Structures are given as C-alpha cells and as structure tokens.
C-alpha cells in the first residue's frame, strides 16, 4: 500500500487508501471534470446592448428620399457609432454536467496521480496551535517538493491555514471546496489528516465518513 510522508513530524508515513490513491488514471475523465469545474467558475455575466436596448434613436435621422444620403431609420443602428451590437455576448451559464460516478472516478485519478509520483504528504494539523509561517515554510522546504503546492485542510484548522496562506507558490483550500482542477493544477499536495479522510471518503462515495473527517 502506498505511504505518504509526514510534512512536519517524524514518522514512517501514513497509509493511503488503495482505492482512492491507487486507482487507474483516466485522463479522459480528468479532462472532463477539470473542464466542468473551470466552466462552473465562470461568471457568464458579459453582456452588450442590442439596437433595441441602446438609449435614443427613436426618430428617423432624415427623410427617406431627396437628401442624397443612404436610407437610415435610427441613429442606433449597428452600423452607426454608438449603435447596438449584433450577436454580442449575453448573460449565460457555462455549466457542463458530469455524472456523479464520473466525478468520483476523476477525483480518484487526480489523487492517484500525486500518489504515483510521490508528490503527496500528510500534515499534522494539530501541531499548529497558533499561526507560524516560518514553521510552515521550513516544513515544506524539508519535504523538498516543487511548487505550486496545494495545502488542503479541515474546516477547523484555522491556525494551519494562516501559517501556509502567505507563502509564495502555496495555495490553501478547505477539503470541502477542493476539486479535481485544484488537485491537478498543483505540482505537490499536502493534506491534513482531516482533509485526507474527507477526500478519501468523497473519492469512495462514503458520505458517513465525511462528518468525522
């Protein structure tokens, strides 16, 4: 069974769940899940005014015939400066549906990527009674993995989060908000014991284990 080293305390390592961290890496599912997550983060609020919504233009600029100029019905025509936009962006959503089993399989693949290349370690979140950025930096330096590093913590591990969040090349996320895109986008992964339990439960579909993670 794969073992993950401790970041900030001595020990032989922590056993990683074989189902969550030792599965087959499915690149197609990874691509699908990352695409869906990144699309879901888009606001989709870009909007332009059509000729019907631009202010003004109610009167015909000049009479239809006799001026020698081209016919014009409104100064807010798309061919006029200040006119409406044709086929411009309108508010929309970019959501792409991914089935639940596919999401879990993608999460297992992302965790297995880190386990396979040895870029995952377990953090003793209880070691941080108070914020200590220096201790966090020393722990990562001793581990020796390249950035960017993703640190995933439990909801209550505030001191540990404050210790890592100001380090360059380090991102800190709660386990409940960590997605496949976050895991794949990191070169190295640090999990607290609580976050390890949460992600393992999510990857295996065990809802009852989330509460105790």
C-alpha positions in Angstrom: 0.0 0.0 0.0 1.2 3.5 -0.8 2.5 5.6 2.0 2.6 9.4 2.2 5.4 11.1 4.3 4.7 13.5 7.1 5.5 17.1 6.4 6.2 18.4 9.9 6.7 15.5 12.2 8.9 12.4 12.1 7.4 9.0 11.2 7.5 6.3 8.6 4.5 7.7 6.8 0.8 7.4 6.5 -1.0 4.6 4.7 -3.1 5.9 1.8 -6.3 4.2 0.8 -5.6 1.9 -2.1 -9.0 2.5 -3.7 -8.7 6.3 -3.5 -5.0 6.7 -4.2 -4.1 3.6 -6.2 -6.7 3.6 -9.0 -6.2 3.7 -12.7 -5.5 7.2 -14.0 -8.2 8.1 -16.6 -7.0 11.1 -18.5 -10.3 11.5 -20.4 -12.3 11.7 -17.1 -9.7 14.1 -15.7 -10.2 16.4 -18.7 -14.0 16.2 -18.5 -14.0 17.0 -14.7 -11.5 19.9 -15.0 -13.4 21.4 -17.9 -16.7 21.2 -16.0 -15.2 22.7 -12.8 -13.4 25.6 -14.6 -16.6 26.3 -16.6 -18.7 26.4 -13.4 -16.4 29.1 -12.0 -17.1 31.4 -14.9 -19.5 34.2 -14.1 -21.0 34.4 -17.6 -22.0 38.0 -17.0 -20.6 39.6 -20.2 -23.4 41.5 -22.0 -23.8 44.0 -24.8 -26.7 46.2 -25.8 -28.6 45.4 -28.9 -30.1 48.1 -31.0 -33.4 47.6 -29.2 -31.8 48.4 -25.8 -29.5 51.3 -26.7 -30.9 54.7 -25.5 -32.1 57.1 -28.2 -32.7 56.6 -31.9 -36.5 56.9 -31.7 -36.7 59.4 -34.6 -35.7 58.9 -38.2 -32.4 60.9 -38.7 -33.5 62.3 -42.0 -36.3 61.8 -44.6 -36.3 58.7 -46.7 -35.7 60.4 -50.1 -34.2 63.5 -51.5 -31.1 64.0 -49.4 -28.6 62.1 -51.5 -27.6 60.0 -48.4 -28.3 56.4 -47.7 -31.5 55.5 -46.1 -31.4 55.5 -42.3 -34.1 54.6 -39.8 -32.2 55.0 -36.5 -29.0 56.5 -35.2 -28.7 53.4 -33.0 -28.3 51.1 -36.0 -25.4 48.6 -35.6 -23.5 50.4 -38.4 -23.6 53.7 -36.6 -21.1 54.8 -34.0 -22.8 54.3 -30.6 -25.3 51.9 -32.1 -26.3 48.5 -30.9 -24.1 45.3 -31.1 -25.1 42.5 -33.4 -24.8 39.0 -32.0 -22.8 40.3 -29.0 -22.4 38.3 -25.8 -25.4 37.9 -23.4 -25.5 36.6 -19.9 -25.3 32.8 -19.9 -24.0 29.9 -17.9 -21.2 27.5 -18.9 -22.2 24.6 -16.8 -21.3 21.2 -18.1 -22.9 18.2 -16.5 -20.7 15.4 -15.2 -22.2 12.3 -13.7 -21.6 11.5 -10.1 -19.7 8.3 -10.7 -17.5 10.1 -13.3 -16.7 12.9 -10.8 -15.7 10.3 -8.2 -13.5 8.5 -10.7 -11.9 11.7 -11.8 -11.1 12.6 -8.1 -9.6 9.1 -7.6 -7.5 9.7 -10.8 -6.3 13.1 -9.5 -5.3 11.6 -6.2 -3.6 8.7 -7.8 -1.5 11.0 -10.0 0.0 12.5 -6.8 0.4 9.2 -5.1 2.1 7.7 -8.2 4.7 10.4 -8.5 5.2 10.8 -4.7 4.0 14.4 -4.5 1.5 13.9 -1.7 2.3 14.3 2.0 0.2 14.4 5.2 0.3 17.3 7.6 -0.2 17.2 11.3 -2.7 20.0 11.6 -2.8 19.8 15.4 0.9 20.8 15.5 -0.2 24.4 14.7 -1.6 25.8 17.9 -1.0 29.3 16.6 -0.1 30.7 13.1 3.6 30.1 12.4 4.5 30.9 8.8 8.2 30.2 9.5 7.5 26.7 10.7 5.3 26.1 7.6 8.0 27.2 5.3 10.6 25.1 7.0 8.3 22.0 6.8 7.8 22.5 3.0 11.5 23.1 2.4 12.4 20.0 4.3 9.9 18.0 2.2 11.6 19.3 -0.9 8.7 19.1 -3.4 8.4 21.8 -6.1 5.7 24.4 -6.2 3.0 25.2 -6.8 1.8 23.4 -3.7 -1.8 22.9 -2.6 -2.4 22.6 1.1 -5.8 21.1 1.9 -7.1 21.4 5.4 -10.1 20.7 7.5 -12.6 23.5 8.2 -11.4 23.9 11.8 -7.7 24.0 11.1 -7.5 27.8 11.0 -4.1 28.2 12.6 -2.5 25.9 10.0 -4.3 27.7 7.2 -2.9 31.0 8.4 0.6 29.5 8.6 0.6 28.4 4.9 -1.5 31.0 3.1 1.2 33.8 2.9 3.9 31.5 1.4 4.8 32.1 -2.3 3.6 29.3 -4.5 1.3 27.8 -1.9 -2.5 27.7 -2.1 -4.7 26.8 0.9 -8.2 25.3 0.4 -10.6 23.6 2.7 -11.2 20.0 1.9 -14.9 20.6 1.1 -14.0 23.2 -1.6 -11.2 21.2 -3.2 -11.9 20.0 -6.7 -10.2 17.9 -9.4 -8.9 21.1 -11.1 -7.2 22.2 -7.9 -5.5 18.9 -7.4 -4.3 18.5 -11.0 -3.1 22.1 -11.1 -0.7 21.6 -8.2 2.7 20.1 -8.5 2.7 18.9 -4.9 -0.1 18.2 -2.5 -0.2 18.5 1.3 -3.2 17.0 3.2 -4.0 17.3 6.8 -5.3 14.2 8.5 -8.9 15.6 8.5 -8.6 16.5 4.8 -7.2 13.1 3.9 -10.3 11.5 5.5 -12.6 13.8 3.7 -11.1 13.4 0.2 -10.8 9.6 0.7 -14.5 9.5 1.6 -15.5 11.6 -1.3 -13.5 9.5 -3.7 -15.0 6.3 -2.4 -18.5 7.8 -2.1 -18.7 7.2 1.6 -20.9 10.0 2.9 -20.9 8.8 6.5 -17.1 9.3 6.8 -17.3 13.0 5.9 -18.7 14.1 9.2 -15.8 12.6 11.2 -13.1 13.8 8.8 
